[in-house]
Amino acid sequence: MAEDRELRVRELLDSVRAEGRTALTAPEGKVVADAYGIAVPGEELATDVDEAVAYAARFGGPVVMKIVSPDILHKTDAGGVVVGVEGAADVRAAFHRIVENAKAYDAEAKIEGVQVQELLPKGTEVIVGAVTDPTFGKVVAFGLGGVLVEVLKDVTFRLAPVTADEALSMLDSIKAAEVLRGVRGQAGVDRWAVAEQIRRVSQLVADFPEIAEVDLNPVIATADGAVAADIRIILAEHQPAPRKKYTRDEILTSMRRLMQPRSVAVIGASNEQGKIGNSVMRNLVDGGFAGEIHPVNPKADDILGRKAYKSVTDVPGEVDVAVFAIPAKFVAAALEEVGRKRIPNAVLIPSGFAETGEHELQAEIVAIGERYGIRLLGPNIYGYYSTWQDLCATFCTPYDVKGGVALTSQSGGIGMAILGFARTTKTGVSAIVGLGNKSDLDEDDLLTWFGEDPHTECIAMHLEDLKDGRAFVEAARNTVPKKPVVVLKAGRTAAGAKAAGSHTGALAGDDAVYDDILRQAGVIRAPGLNDMLEYARGLPVLPAPRGDNVVIITGAGGSGVLLSDAITDNGLSLMEIPPDLDEAFRRFIPPFGAAGNPVDITGGEPPSTYEATIRLGLEDPRIHALVLGYWHTIVTPPMVFAELTARVVAEFRERGVEKPVVASLAGDVEVEEACQYLYERGVVAYPYTTERPVAVLGAKYRWARAAGLLGSDGSGSGRLGGGS
C-alpha cells in the first residue's frame, strides 16, 4: 500500500520536474493528497465553461472556483478565486472573470482551466504545512490558518516525520489552543482529524526530500473532521550536499583522544613572549599537563626547555592532538603532515578562514581532514580547556578549577566571558571548548562526548547556528535523560523568509523553529548569556524535584508577591495549601502574618521562625520545592539566616530528604556573603533579585520533565542530577 502511493507520487513529481516546474498545480496537489490520505474536498478541473457548470451542478450546492496555472502560485492575489458560487449563470460569470483576471495578472501564464471545488462548511481555519528549514531540514508546522498565520505567527513546529502523539501535542502548543477545544458555546474541533492531517503531511515530506514546502491553508476544522481547502506543493530547486557522518563510536573514540590526550604537539610553538605559540606552550607546561608536550618549529631547537622538532612528522611515538598556532596560509601544508603522522585531532586556533571570506581556504583544510580522517576543532578559536586532565591548550588565561560543568562557545569573546564568570563564581568546570567556524567538530560531537563523560554533570552551549540541527537533536535526546543541556542561541532572525513561496515557507529559518525544536529535544534554552551561565552553575547544585508543588516562605510580603509572579513566569505551580498544612504553618507565624502560599512569616521574626517553617516545608512530602524570601533585619541577620538554612537542608539530606531549595535575599551588602555561603552548601541563592533564583528552579523543572523524572500528574520516578 505504502509502496503504491509512493510510486504514484514519484511518477507525478518526476513529470513535474521533466517539465521544468517546481510548483504543482491544484489538481496535481490533489493526486498527492489522495495518495497520502490528506483530506481535501471534492473537486474537478474544468477546461471550459460548460464543464464548470456541469461539475458545479454535480456537487449540488455552492462551490469555490479557482484558477489552475503552473505559473500563478498566489491565486487570490491574481483575482483567481471566487467563493460561494451557485447556479449556472453565476458559474459562467465566475469562470470568465477568473480567466480574465488571471490573464491580466500574467499575460504569459499557462492556464490549464478552472478548479471547481465543494464549498466546505464553516469551521476553525488552521494551517498545516511542512517546510525545509536551513538548520533542521524537514519540519512540520501547525497554527491558526488563513492570513492570521502571518499576522499572529501563532505557529508551532516539530521535526518531520511526527508520531500521532507528537502531532496531537502540536494542537496544545499554540497560544490559541483553547479555540480548538471550543469556546463561548462553540464545539471544539475533531482533534484526531487535525492531528492526522499533520502526521500525513510530515510523512509525505519525509518520504520525498525533494519536496521543499507543503502548504495546507486553510484547513477547515470542525467537530466532524478536518479538510484542506487548498494544497500547495513546491519542489526544491536543488538538494544540499550531504554532510560527512560519523558513527557514535567514531565520535567517542576521537573525542576521547582530544579531551584525554596522552601527547600534544604544538605547531608554531615559540620562545617569544606575545606570540600565540608561546602562550599555548606556557599554558600547557604551567598548567601541569602530565602528558607529553612536543613543540614544533623549524627555526628552533629548544622551546621552554623541551626539544623542538622541524616537522610534526619528526615527533616520536603517537600524538593525540596537534594544536595549530601558525598563520592561516600555512595551515593546509602543516595539516597534510599531521595527516601523514596519523594524528586524529587538529585544534585550529588561527583566524583568516571563512569568517573573513576565505571559504576556499577553509574548504581545503576540511578536504584534507576528511582525506586523512583528522577531526578539526575550529578554525578561529581560543583553544580549549580539559580541566580534569590539567590541559590548557589555549592562548588565553589559564583556568584550573575542576568541576562538573562543560561550557562551549562559538565566539572567543563569549568564551572569555564564560571563563571570567566561572572564576568569579567559583564554578568548577570539566571543560571549556571554543568552536569558532565549526569546519568539522561541532555541538553534536561535543554533546555526544559530554553525555558520556563522568566528570560532566551539566552542559551549556553558546551557539550562533547549528550545521546539522537533526544531529544536534539526536545527540541532545541521548544526553538529556542523563544530564541537563542548556543552550544560548544567538541571532533571533527570520533569515530566508523573503524567498519563501508559501505561508509555511515564510516561517522557515525563523527563531520560533529553533525554540520549538530545541524544546522538543529537551534542551533548556537560556534567554541571555548570564542566564545560560547561571543555569549551568545552579542546575548541578539543585536536586531534581519529585513533583510540582512549590511553596514560598518569605519574611516580606512584597518579596512574596514578586516571587509568586516569578513562579508563574517560569511555568511553575504554587501549591494549594490543604487545611491541615495551613494550620501547621500558622502555629509558627504571628497572628498578623499570613499562611496560605506564599507563607508570610513577617520580617520581625526571630531565626527560630525561619527554621521551624523551613523544617515543615522539608518534612511534608506533599511539598516538592521551597522558595525562600529573606528580608534583612537585626533580629535575624543574613549570615544567621544562611547558616540555619544550610544546616536544616543538610540535616534533611542526611535523612534522605532532598528537595530543591532556592532563596532570594533582600538587604544590605551582608546578603552577598550569605548568598555565597548558601550556594556553596546546595541552596541556590541570589541577592537583590526575586527573578533569578526562581528562573534557575524553573530550568531544573524543565530538565526534570524532559528527562522523564516528572509525570504529567507531577509525580516523580527515580532521581537524577545534582545533589545525588
C-alpha positions in Angstrom: 0.0 0.0 0.0 2.7 2.5 1.0 4.8 1.4 -2.0 1.9 2.0 -4.3 1.2 5.5 -3.0 4.9 6.4 -3.2 5.1 5.1 -6.7 2.2 7.3 -7.8 3.7 10.4 -6.2 7.1 9.6 -7.6 5.8 9.4 -11.1 3.9 12.7 -10.7 6.9 14.6 -9.2 9.2 13.2 -12.0 6.8 14.5 -14.6 6.7 18.0 -13.0 10.5 18.0 -12.9 10.6 17.0 -16.5 8.5 20.0 -17.5 11.0 22.2 -15.7 8.5 23.2 -13.0 8.9 23.4 -9.2 5.3 24.1 -8.3 2.5 21.6 -8.5 -0.9 22.7 -9.8 -4.0 22.2 -7.6 -5.1 19.0 -9.4 -1.6 17.6 -9.1 -1.7 18.5 -5.4 -5.0 16.6 -5.0 -3.3 13.5 -6.6 -0.6 13.7 -3.8 -3.2 14.4 -1.1 -5.3 11.4 -2.2 -2.2 9.1 -2.2 -1.4 10.1 1.4 -4.9 10.2 2.7 -4.8 14.0 3.2 -8.4 15.0 3.4 -9.4 17.5 0.6 -12.9 18.5 -0.7 -14.3 17.0 -3.9 -13.1 18.9 -6.9 -12.9 18.8 -10.7 -10.8 20.6 -13.3 -13.0 22.4 -15.8 -11.2 23.3 -19.1 -14.2 25.2 -20.4 -17.2 27.0 -19.1 -19.7 24.2 -19.9 -17.6 21.7 -17.9 -17.6 24.1 -15.0 -21.4 24.4 -15.0 -21.7 20.6 -15.1 -19.3 20.0 -12.3 -20.9 22.6 -10.1 -24.3 21.0 -10.7 -22.9 17.6 -9.7 -21.7 18.9 -6.3 -25.3 20.2 -5.7 -24.5 23.4 -3.8 -22.3 26.4 -3.5 -18.8 25.9 -4.9 -15.4 27.5 -4.9 -13.8 28.3 -8.2 -10.0 28.8 -8.6 -7.6 29.4 -11.5 -5.3 26.5 -12.3 -2.0 27.6 -13.7 1.6 26.4 -13.0 2.7 30.0 -13.3 0.3 31.5 -10.8 1.1 30.4 -7.2 -0.8 33.0 -5.3 -4.3 32.6 -6.8 -6.0 35.1 -4.6 -3.5 37.9 -5.5 -4.3 37.3 -9.2 -8.1 37.6 -8.6 -8.3 33.9 -9.4 -10.6 32.7 -6.6 -14.3 33.1 -6.2 -16.1 31.6 -3.2 -19.8 30.6 -2.8 -20.8 30.4 -6.5 -24.2 28.8 -7.0 -26.3 28.4 -10.2 -25.3 28.0 -13.8 -25.4 31.8 -14.6 -23.1 32.6 -11.7 -20.8 29.7 -12.5 -20.4 31.0 -16.1 -19.8 34.6 -15.0 -17.2 33.5 -12.3 -15.4 31.3 -14.9 -15.0 34.1 -17.3 -14.0 36.6 -14.6 -11.3 34.3 -13.2 -9.7 33.6 -16.5 -9.8 37.3 -17.5 -8.2 38.3 -14.1 -5.5 35.7 -14.5 -4.6 36.9 -18.0 -4.4 40.5 -16.7 -2.2 39.4 -13.8 0.2 37.4 -16.0 -0.4 37.5 -19.8 2.2 34.8 -20.3 0.8 32.4 -17.7 -0.3 29.0 -19.0 -3.9 28.5 -18.0 -5.0 24.9 -17.6 -8.5 25.6 -16.6 -10.6 26.4 -13.5 -10.9 24.2 -10.5 -14.5 23.6 -9.3 -14.4 22.6 -5.6 -17.0 21.8 -3.0 -17.6 24.7 -0.6 -16.6 23.5 2.9 -18.8 24.2 5.9 -17.7 27.0 8.3 -15.2 26.0 10.9 -12.0 26.9 12.5 -9.3 27.8 10.0 -5.9 26.3 10.8 -2.7 25.8 8.8 -0.9 22.6 8.4 2.4 22.7 6.5 5.9 21.4 6.1 9.0 23.3 5.1 12.7 22.7 4.6 14.4 24.6 7.4 18.0 25.6 6.7 19.1 24.1 10.1 16.7 21.2 10.9 15.7 20.0 7.4 12.1 18.9 7.1 9.9 20.4 9.8 6.1 20.3 10.1 4.1 23.4 11.2 0.7 23.9 12.7 -1.1 27.1 13.7 -4.1 29.4 13.1 -4.9 29.5 9.4 -5.7 32.0 6.7 -3.9 35.4 6.9 -3.7 35.1 10.7 -0.7 32.8 10.4 1.4 35.7 9.1 -0.1 38.3 11.3 -0.1 36.5 14.7 2.6 33.9 13.9 0.9 31.6 16.4 2.6 28.5 15.0 4.4 25.5 16.4 7.0 23.3 14.8 8.3 19.7 15.0 10.8 17.6 13.2 9.2 15.6 10.4 8.0 12.9 10.5 6.0 13.1 13.7 4.2 10.4 15.6 0.4 10.5 16.2 1.2 11.7 19.8 3.6 14.4 18.7 1.0 15.6 16.2 -1.6 15.8 18.9 0.8 17.7 21.2 1.1 20.4 18.5 -2.6 21.3 19.0 -1.8 22.2 22.6 1.4 24.1 21.8 -0.2 27.2 20.2 -1.5 30.2 22.1 -4.9 29.7 20.6 -5.2 26.1 21.9 -8.4 26.9 23.8 -10.1 27.9 20.5 -9.6 24.3 19.2 -11.2 22.9 22.4 -14.3 25.1 21.9 -15.1 28.5 23.4 -18.3 30.5 24.1 -20.6 27.7 23.3 -18.9 26.6 20.1 -17.9 23.0 19.7 -14.3 22.0 19.6 -12.6 20.6 16.6 -12.0 16.9 15.8 -8.5 16.8 17.3 -7.7 13.4 15.9 -8.6 14.5 12.3 -6.4 17.6 12.6 -3.5 15.6 14.0 -3.8 13.1 11.2 -3.5 15.9 8.6 -0.3 17.0 10.4 1.1 13.5 10.6 0.3 12.6 7.0 1.9 15.9 5.7 5.0 15.2 7.8 5.3 11.7 6.4 5.0 13.0 2.8 7.9 15.3 3.1 10.0 12.7 4.9 9.3 10.2 2.1 10.2 12.8 -0.6 13.1 15.1 0.4 12.8 16.9 -2.9 9.6 18.5 -1.7 10.6 21.9 -0.3 7.3 23.0 1.0 3.7 21.8 1.6 1.0 24.3 2.5 -2.5 23.3 3.5 -4.0 26.7 4.2 -6.6 26.9 5.3 -7.6 23.5 6.8 -11.3 23.8 7.8 -11.5 22.0 11.2 -14.9 21.2 12.6 -16.3 18.8 15.2 -16.7 16.3 12.4 -13.3 16.4 10.7 -10.6 18.5 9.1 -10.4 19.1 5.4 -7.7 21.1 3.5 -9.4 23.8 1.4 -6.2 24.4 -0.5 -3.0 22.4 -1.0 0.2 23.9 -2.4 3.4 21.8 -3.0 6.7 23.3 -4.1 9.8 21.3 -5.1 13.3 22.3 -4.2 15.4 23.7 -7.0 18.4 21.7 -5.7 19.4 19.3 -2.9 22.1 20.3 -0.4 25.3 18.5 -0.5 25.3 15.6 2.1 27.4 16.2 5.3 30.0 13.6 6.2 28.6 11.5 9.0 30.4 9.8 11.8 29.1 6.9 14.0 28.7 7.4 17.7 31.7 5.1 18.3 33.8 7.1 15.9 32.9 10.3 17.6 33.6 9.0 21.1 36.9 7.5 20.0 38.2 10.7 18.5 36.8 12.9 21.3 38.4 10.7 24.0 41.8 11.4 22.4 41.0 15.1 22.1 39.7 15.5 25.7 42.0 13.0 27.4 45.2 13.1 25.3 48.5 11.5 26.3 50.6 13.5 23.8 50.1 17.0 22.4 52.1 18.7 19.6 52.1 22.5 19.3 52.7 23.5 15.7 54.1 27.0 15.7 55.4 26.8 19.3 57.6 29.8 20.2 60.1 31.1 22.8 59.0 34.7 22.0 56.6 36.2 24.5 53.5 37.7 23.0 53.2 35.1 20.3 50.2 32.7 20.4 52.6 29.7 20.1 54.4 30.8 23.2 51.2 31.3 25.2 49.8 27.9 24.3 53.1 26.3 25.3 53.2 28.1 28.6 49.6 27.2 29.4 50.3 23.5 28.7 53.5 23.5 30.7 52.4 25.7 33.6 49.0 24.1 33.8 50.6 20.8 34.8 49.6 18.7 31.9 51.1 15.3 32.7 51.3 14.0 29.1 54.0 14.7 26.5 54.2 18.2 25.0 56.1 18.4 21.7 56.9 21.9 20.3 57.1 22.1 16.5 59.1 24.9 14.9 61.5 24.6 12.0 63.6 27.5 13.3 64.2 26.4 16.9 66.0 23.5 18.7 64.6 24.1 22.1 61.3 25.7 23.4 60.7 26.2 27.1 63.2 23.5 27.9 61.7 21.0 25.5 63.2 19.6 22.3 61.7 21.3 19.3 61.0 19.4 16.0 61.3 20.8 12.5 58.1 18.9 11.5 55.3 17.1 13.3 56.3 14.0 11.3 59.6 14.0 13.3 57.9 13.7 16.7 58.5 10.3 18.1 55.6 8.0 19.0 51.8 8.6 18.8 50.4 12.1 19.1 46.7 12.6 20.0 46.3 16.3 19.3 48.0 18.8 17.1 47.4 22.4 18.3 48.0 24.9 15.4 49.4 28.3 16.3 50.6 29.4 12.8 49.1 31.8 10.2 46.2 30.6 8.2 48.1 30.4 4.9 50.5 27.8 6.3 47.8 25.6 7.9 46.9 23.4 4.9 50.5 22.2 4.4 51.1 21.5 8.1 47.7 19.7 8.2 49.0 17.4 5.4 51.9 16.5 7.7 49.5 15.9 10.6 47.6 13.5 8.4 50.7 11.6 7.4 51.6 11.3 11.1 48.1 9.9 11.7 47.2 12.4 14.4 43.4 12.1 14.9 42.7 15.7 16.1 43.7 19.2 15.0 42.9 22.2 17.1 43.0 25.2 14.7 43.5 28.4 16.6 44.3 30.7 13.6 41.7 33.0 12.1 41.6 34.1 8.4 39.3 31.4 7.1 35.5 31.5 6.3 34.9 34.2 8.8 36.9 36.6 6.7 35.6 35.4 3.4 38.3 32.8 2.8 35.9 30.0 2.1 38.1 28.2 -0.4 40.9 28.0 2.2 38.6 26.6 4.8 37.2 24.1 2.2 40.8 23.0 1.5 41.5 22.1 5.1 38.2 20.3 5.5 39.1 18.2 2.5 42.5 17.4 3.9 40.9 16.5 7.2 38.4 14.1 5.6 41.1 12.5 3.4 43.2 11.7 6.4 40.5 11.1 9.0 41.5 14.1 11.1 38.8 15.8 13.2 39.1 19.5 13.1 38.3 21.8 16.0 37.9 25.4 14.7 39.4 27.3 13.0 39.2 30.8 14.5 39.1 29.7 18.2 40.8 30.4 21.5 41.5 26.7 22.0 40.1 24.5 24.7 40.4 23.5 28.4 40.1 20.0 29.7 40.5 20.6 33.4 40.4 17.1 34.7 43.5 16.4 32.5 45.1 19.7 33.7 45.1 20.6 30.0 45.0 24.3 29.0 45.5 24.3 25.2 44.7 28.0 24.6 46.4 31.4 24.3 44.0 32.9 26.9 44.3 32.9 30.7 44.6 29.6 32.4 41.8 28.0 34.5 42.1 25.0 36.7 39.0 24.8 38.9 37.7 21.3 38.3 34.0 20.7 38.4 31.0 19.3 36.6 30.1 22.0 34.1 31.1 21.7 30.4 30.9 25.0 28.6 31.2 25.7 24.8 31.0 28.8 22.7 31.4 29.8 19.0 32.8 33.2 20.0 36.1 33.9 21.6 34.7 36.9 23.4 31.9 34.8 24.8 34.4 32.1 25.8 36.3 34.7 27.9 33.1 35.8 29.5 32.5 32.2 30.4 36.0 32.0 31.9 35.6 35.2 33.9 32.2 34.1 35.2 33.5 30.7 36.2 36.4 32.2 38.1 34.2 34.9 39.9 31.5 32.5 40.9 34.0 29.6 41.7 32.1 27.4 39.2 34.1 24.2 38.7 34.2 23.2 35.1 35.0 19.9 33.3 35.9 21.7 30.0 35.7 25.0 28.1 35.8 24.5 24.4 35.9 27.0 21.5 34.1 26.0 18.3 34.7 29.0 16.1 33.9 28.3 12.4 32.9 24.7 13.1 34.5 23.5 10.0 34.1 19.9 11.3 33.7 19.3 15.0 30.5 20.9 16.4 27.9 20.8 19.1 26.6 17.3 18.4 30.1 15.9 18.7 30.7 17.6 22.0 27.2 16.6 23.3 27.9 13.0 22.4 31.2 13.1 24.4 30.0 15.2 27.4 26.9 13.0 27.7 29.2 10.0 28.5 31.9 12.0 30.4 31.7 11.0 34.1 33.2 14.4 35.1 30.4 16.4 33.4 27.1 17.0 35.2 25.7 19.8 33.0 26.4 21.1 29.5 26.0 24.7 28.5 26.5 25.9 24.9 26.5 29.3 23.2 25.8 28.9 19.5 25.0 31.2 16.6 23.9 28.4 14.3 23.8 24.7 14.0 25.4 23.0 11.0 23.2 19.9 11.4 20.2 20.5 13.6 19.0 17.0 13.3 22.3 15.6 14.5 22.2 18.0 17.4 18.6 16.9 18.3 19.6 13.3 18.2 22.7 13.9 20.5 20.6 16.0 22.9 17.9 13.4 23.1 20.5 10.8 24.1 22.1 13.2 26.7 19.1 14.9 28.3 17.9 11.8 30.2 21.3 11.7 32.0 22.2 15.4 32.4 20.8 18.9 31.6 21.7 20.7 28.3 21.5 24.5 28.3 21.7 26.4 25.1 22.1 30.2 24.4 21.0 30.6 20.8 22.1 34.0 19.4 20.7 35.6 16.3 16.9 35.6 16.6 16.2 36.4 12.9 14.0 35.1 10.2 16.7 34.5 7.6 15.5 33.2 4.3 11.8 34.2 4.8 11.7 36.6 1.9 12.4 33.9 -0.6 9.6 31.6 0.6 6.8 30.7 -1.7 4.1 29.9 0.8 2.6 30.8 4.2 4.5 27.9 5.8 7.7 28.7 3.9 7.6 32.3 5.2 8.4 30.8 8.6 11.5 28.8 7.5 14.6 29.9 9.4 12.5 31.7 12.0 13.7 31.7 15.6 10.4 30.0 16.6 11.6 26.9 14.7 14.7 26.8 16.9 12.6 27.4 20.0 10.1 24.6 19.4 12.6 22.0 18.2 15.1 22.7 21.0 12.2 22.3 23.5 11.2 19.1 21.7 14.7 17.8 22.2 14.5 18.5 25.9 17.1 21.4 25.8 16.8 24.3 28.2 17.0 27.5 26.2 18.5 30.4 28.1 17.3 33.9 27.1 20.7 35.6 27.7 24.4 34.9 28.4 24.2 35.5 32.1 21.1 33.2 32.3 23.0 30.4 30.5 25.9 30.7 32.9 23.7 30.9 36.0 21.6 27.9 34.8 24.9 25.9 34.3 26.1 26.9 37.7 22.9 26.2 39.5 21.5 23.0 37.9 24.1 20.6 39.3 23.6 22.1 42.8 19.9 21.5 43.0 18.4 18.0 43.5 15.8 17.0 41.0 12.2 17.8 42.0 9.8 14.9 42.6 6.6 16.8 42.0 5.1 20.1 41.1 4.1 21.6 44.4 6.2 24.7 45.1 5.9 26.6 48.4 7.2 30.2 49.1 8.2 31.0 52.6 9.0 34.7 53.0 9.8 37.3 55.6 8.5 40.1 53.4 5.1 40.4 51.8 6.4 42.4 48.8 9.0 39.7 48.0 6.3 37.1 48.3 4.3 38.8 45.6 7.3 39.1 43.3 8.3 35.6 43.9 4.8 34.5 43.0 5.0 36.3 39.8 8.3 34.6 39.0 6.8 31.2 39.7 4.1 31.9 37.1 6.6 33.4 34.6 8.7 30.2 34.8 5.9 27.7 34.4 5.9 26.5 38.0 2.9 25.7 40.2 2.2 27.3 43.5 0.9 24.6 45.8 -2.7 25.0 47.0 -2.1 24.5 50.7 -4.5 22.0 52.3 -6.2 23.0 55.6 -4.0 20.7 57.8 -0.8 22.1 56.4 -2.1 25.6 56.6 -2.9 25.1 60.3 0.6 23.6 60.8 2.3 26.7 59.3 0.1 29.0 61.4 1.5 27.6 64.6 4.9 29.2 63.8 3.9 32.6 62.5 2.4 35.6 64.3 -1.3 36.4 64.0 -0.6 39.3 61.7 1.4 37.0 59.4 -0.3 35.1 56.6 -0.4 31.4 55.9 -1.6 30.1 52.5 1.1 30.3 49.7 3.2 32.4 50.0 3.7 31.7 53.7 4.4 35.2 55.1 6.2 34.9 58.5 6.8 38.7 58.5 10.1 40.5 58.8 10.4 40.9 62.6 10.5 37.2 63.4 13.5 35.5 65.1 15.7 32.8 63.5 13.5 30.1 65.1 10.5 31.0 63.0 12.5 30.7 59.8 13.9 27.4 60.9 10.6 26.0 62.0 8.8 26.8 58.7 11.7 25.6 56.6 11.7 22.4 58.5 8.0 21.9 58.0 8.4 22.6 54.2 11.1 19.9 54.0 9.2 17.4 56.2 5.9 17.4 54.4 6.1 15.0 51.5 3.4 16.9 49.6 5.7 19.9 49.2 8.3 19.3 46.4 10.3 22.5 46.3 10.9 25.6 48.5 11.4 29.2 47.5 12.7 31.3 50.4 12.3 35.1 50.6 14.6 36.6 53.2 14.4 40.2 54.4 17.5 41.6 56.2 16.7 42.5 59.9 18.8 42.9 63.0 16.6 40.2 64.6 17.7 37.7 62.0 20.9 38.8 60.3 21.8 37.5 56.9 24.5 35.0 58.0 22.3 33.7 60.8 19.6 33.0 58.2 22.2 31.4 55.8 23.7 29.2 58.5 20.4 27.9 59.8 19.0 27.3 56.3 22.1 25.4 55.2 22.2 23.4 58.4 18.5 22.3 58.1 18.9 21.4 54.4 22.0 19.4 55.2 20.2 17.6 58.0 17.3 16.5 55.8 19.7 15.4 53.0 21.4 13.1 55.5 18.0 11.7 56.2 17.4 11.1 52.5 15.0 14.0 52.0 16.3 16.1 49.1 14.2 18.9 47.7 15.4 21.8 45.6 15.6 24.9 47.8 16.3 28.4 46.3 16.5 31.7 48.1 16.1 35.4 47.4 17.9 37.7 49.9 17.0 41.4 50.2 19.1 43.6 52.4 22.3 45.4 52.9 25.6 44.2 51.4 26.0 41.4 54.0 23.4 39.4 52.0 26.0 38.9 49.3 28.2 36.8 51.6 25.2 35.0 52.9 24.2 34.0 49.3 27.7 32.7 48.6 27.6 30.7 51.8 24.2 29.1 50.8 25.2 28.4 47.2 28.3 26.5 48.4 26.0 24.3 50.5 23.4 23.4 48.0 20.9 26.3 48.2 20.8 28.4 45.1 20.7 31.9 46.5 20.9 35.4 45.0 20.9 38.9 46.5 18.7 41.7 45.3 16.6 39.7 42.9 13.4 37.7 43.1 13.5 36.5 39.5 16.9 34.8 39.2 16.6 32.0 41.9 13.1 31.1 40.5 14.4 31.1 37.0 17.1 28.6 37.9 14.5 26.5 39.7 12.3 26.7 36.6 15.2 25.5 34.5 15.7 22.5 36.8 12.0 21.7 36.5 12.2 21.9 32.7 15.0 19.5 32.6 13.3 17.1 35.1 10.3 16.9 32.8 12.4 16.4 29.7 14.3 13.7 31.4 11.1 11.9 32.3 11.5 12.4 36.1 8.1 14.1 36.4 4.9 12.8 35.0 2.1 14.9 33.8 0.4 14.5 37.2 3.6 15.8 38.9 4.7 12.5 40.3 8.3 11.7 40.1 10.0 8.5 39.3 13.6 8.0 40.3 16.1 10.8 40.7 18.9 12.2 38.6 21.0 15.3 38.7 22.8 17.4 41.1 22.7 16.5 44.8 22.7 12.8 44.2 
